[in-house]
Every structure is written in C-alpha cells, then in structure tokens.
Amino acid sequence: MTARRLAGETWRRLAVAVLLAQAALFLYTGFVKLRSPDEFTAILSSHGLVPDTLTPPAAWAVIGVEVGGATAALLWLMAGRTPARAAMVLAALFALFGVYALLLCLRPPPVPTPCGCGVLASSNVEDWTWIAARNLAFAVFTALLWLPLRGRPALAPA
C-alpha cells in the first residue's frame, strides 16, 4: 500500500468515525426529546416561532426527523456501502437546526428559554448566535466529510 493510499484510507476511516459519533449524538438527543415530548413541546412553544396549534405536531416532526435521520445515517454507515449519504443526511440535520437557531437570532423569544437541543443544552439561552454558528459550522464541516467518502465504501477491504 502506498503512502498516499494509506493517508486517504486513514482520512476516510476518520471521517466515518466522526459521522458515527455525530449520528449517535443525534440519536441520543432525539431519544431525550422522545422521553419527555411534552417538555420538548413546551420548549418549542416558548421559542414563539411555531403557532401554538402547530407546536405539538411540529415537536413530533422534529423528533421524527432527528431520530429517523440519525438511524438512517447509522444504518448506512454500518452497512459500509454508503457513508456519503450518511454525511449528507447529518449535514442536513445540522443545517436544519442551524437555520432554526438563526431564525431565533432574528426573532428571539421574549424571555430566555432552553434550546431543546438535549445534550449540549444550556438551561436558558439569551443569545442564539453561538448555537446558530455552531450548528451551521457543523453542517459545513459534515458536508465536507462527503468529499473523501463519495463513491467509496465505509469499510474497504485491506
């Protein structure tokens, strides 16, 4: 194996490991919301972006997208054939939550409220800039992981 191929293989394996960690994080935070959907619905309502009548279905939609996307990414990664798809799904999840946080920057809740993120959540958020920037940066970073993975299996034979 040449040094260049070994470096490419190492980068690909590192990218897959990062994607596995990201998918596990989304799966965990989705299950945190699933464990107490009423609390997550109340948090979503406190943000003030979703009309009250649509907040419960929106909360369930967020939970479904988060758990479903993470599960699909994990299955694609574990199947070993389509890691680039997993990267795009995870990048889309980060972008979705980043855009939502960006909307909260533009139209902040009347009082500081929890973000509802699950794992990386602070108790109450006054300035949504950091959350928006973090999620959008992760979206770009995760999308860039697609480059070494496109057209390659997650676990190539040695």
N, C-alpha and C positions, 0 to 999 in steps of 0.2 A: 504494500500500500504506500503510495507516495505521500509526501508531507502535505501537499496541497489537498489531496483527497481526505487525509486524516483530519486536517483542520476543518474542512467542510463537514465531515461526519460529526466532529465534536460540536461544531456550531449547531448542526441540526438536532443533535441529541439535547443540547442545552435549550434550544428553542422549544422542543417538545416538553421538556421538564417544566419550563416556565408556563407553558399552556396548561399542563396538568394542574399546576398549582393554582392558576387563575380559575380554571373550571371548578376545582374543588372549593375555592373561595366563593364563587357564585352559587354553587350548590348549597354550601353551608348557610350563606346569608338568605337564600331562598327558603331554606327549611326553618331558619329563625323566624322569618315572616309567617311561614305556614303554621308554626307552632302557636302563634298568637295573632291571627289575622285581624281580630277586632282592634288590637293595639296598633297594628300597621295601618289599618283603615283610618283610625283616629289621627295618626301622624300625617298621613296623606291629606286628610281633610284640613289639618292645621296649616298646611302649606298654602291653601287657598287658590291653587291653580285649577283644580278639578271641581266642577259644580257638585254640590252635596248629593244630589240624586245619582250622580255617576261615580261617586267615590268608592262605594263597595265593589262594583264590578271592575273599576279601574285597579283597585288593590289586588283583586284576584287575578286580573290580567298581568299585572307586574309580577306577581308570584309565579304565575304560569310561564311567562316568558323567561324569567330568571332560572327557574328550576328546569324548564324544558330546554333552554339554550345550553345550560351547563351540562345537562345529561347528554344531549346530542354531542357536544364537544368531547366529553369524556368517552363516549362510545366510539366516536371517530378516532380519537387518539389511541384507545385501547385496541381497536380493530387494526390499527397500524397502517391503514391504507390512505387515509385522507386527512392528514394533520393540517393542511392548508385550509380546509373547510372549517375545522375547529378554530383556527386563528381568526378567520373572518367572522364567525359567529360571536366569539369572545370580544373581538374589536367592536362589533355592532352593539353588544351589551354595554360595553364601556361608553361608547358614543351616545347611546340612548340615555344612560344615567347622567352623562356629562351635559347633554343638551337640557335635560330636565333641571339640573343644578344651575345651568346658565340662565334658564328662564326664572329661577328663583333669585338669581343675582339681579335680574332686570325688574322683577316684581316680588320683592321679599315678603315673607309673611309679616303680619302686623307685630307679632312678638316672636322672640327667638324660639325655635322649635327643634326637636330632634330631626336628623336627616332621614332616619329609617333605613340606613344602609345595612345595619346588622352588626357587622364585625368591627368596622373602623369608625363606628358612630361615636360622636361626642354627645353629651347629654342635650345641649341646646346649641344651635348654630345661629350666630348673628350675621356672619358674612359668608355667603355661599361661594365666594370666589375660589377659595382653596379646593373645595370639593369639585367644583366645575373644572378647574385646571387639572387636578389630579386625574379625574376620570377621562377627560379629553386627551391628556398626555398618555395615559394607559391605552386609550383607543388607538392612537397613532403608533405607539410602541408595539402593540399587539398586531396591528396591521402590517408593520414592517417585518414581524416574525414570519409572515407569509412568504417573503422572498426566498429564504433558503429552503422552504418546505414545498413550494409548488411543484407538483408533478413527481414528488418523491414520497415513498412510504415512510411512516414514522420510525419503523424499525427495519432497516435494511440488513440483509444478511452480511455477515463479516467476510 
